[in-house]
Amino acid sequence: MTTATTARTGRRAAEVPSWRPFRVTVARVQRLSPCFLRITFTGGDLDEFGHDGPDQRIKLYLPATGRRVPEISTTDWYAQYRAAEPAERGYVRTYTIRAVRPAAREVDVDFALHGDAGPASAWAARAVVGQEVALIGPNRLYGADCLGHEWHPPVDARDVLIAGDETAVPAIGGILERLRATLAETTRLQVFLEVPEAADVLPLSAPHHADVTWLTRHRPDGSVAPNGQLLVDAVRGTDFGRGAQAAALDASAVDTVDIDLEVLWEVAAGAASSAYAWVAGEAGAVKTIRRHLVRERGVDKGAVTFMGYWRAGRSED
């Protein structure tokens, strides 16, 4: 261990933020499919980058066109970002990491490309080795869970459902890799992944007894299914949660959330349930699935994590 690293790890915990900015450059760009692009970032201090959950979120800070990444506050980066002139501050977008290699000082982020509809997709599609951006993410030196991840199945879950569209595929890939080492043979695992076309089906490392189904919106006849519809239909067609003790039907806040104005996000509250669901993707589809599981099927809402990663027709701003 170098003297500099020893000094960094010796900081008092009270002085160490749980999240911090990392200035990084593009080390590699790999096209995985028509939709998916993997970018490997490298940086001199990425050995300090944390990774507390398989669906770990980060913020990607992209500089404005023609500008460089500014010096970013370690403790109050978001206030600094919001206070900057709109034409100068660039963009911040949320992504899930795909892999972290601290010893190599590398982080992989998989992008679901959707043309130039958003600044991050447009940037990723044109990314080249050597470009500089910033990742705002968990700090390994914090010494505790930095949060920003939502995969928390009950220890007694024996019926697990995972569903997501292409924006959730990187997180689901990480979750499945984690489950290869931890999932009991007696636990049923159903996984549904909705992607634009058949060429976007990726090889994922999953438990051998997992039932993994890819759903493609582009049909052989040339028609295209609406975003999220195949995912909704697939979940409705399962018998997930049927064997669990039914909870009282719950007219919860999910039915009153305006998904065009509010973030649709609720994490399982640790219910002692034999069923557990993790659902992420387009907010309209996620809301429909959650309503079906909780209100129509009677799955305990404390055993369902649902996250609207994006909303059709709305920008993250």
Buried (B, 14 or more C-beta within 10 A) or exposed (E): EEEEEEEBEEEEEEEBBBBBBBBBBBBEBEEBBBBBBBBBBBBEBBBBBBBBBBBBBBBBBBBBEEEEBBEBBEEEBEEBBEEEEEEEBBBBBBBBBBBBBBEEBBBBBBBBBBEEEBBBBBBBBEBEEEBEBBBBBBBBBBEEEBBBBBBBBBEEBBBBBBBBBBBBBBBBBBBBBBBEEEBEEEBBBBBBBBBBBEBBBBEBEBBEEBEBEBBBBBEEEEEEBEBBBBBBEBBBEBEBBEEBEEBEEBEBEBEEBEBEEEEBBBBBEEBEBBBBBBBBBBBBBBBBBBBBBBBEBBBBBBBBBBBBBBBEEEEBE
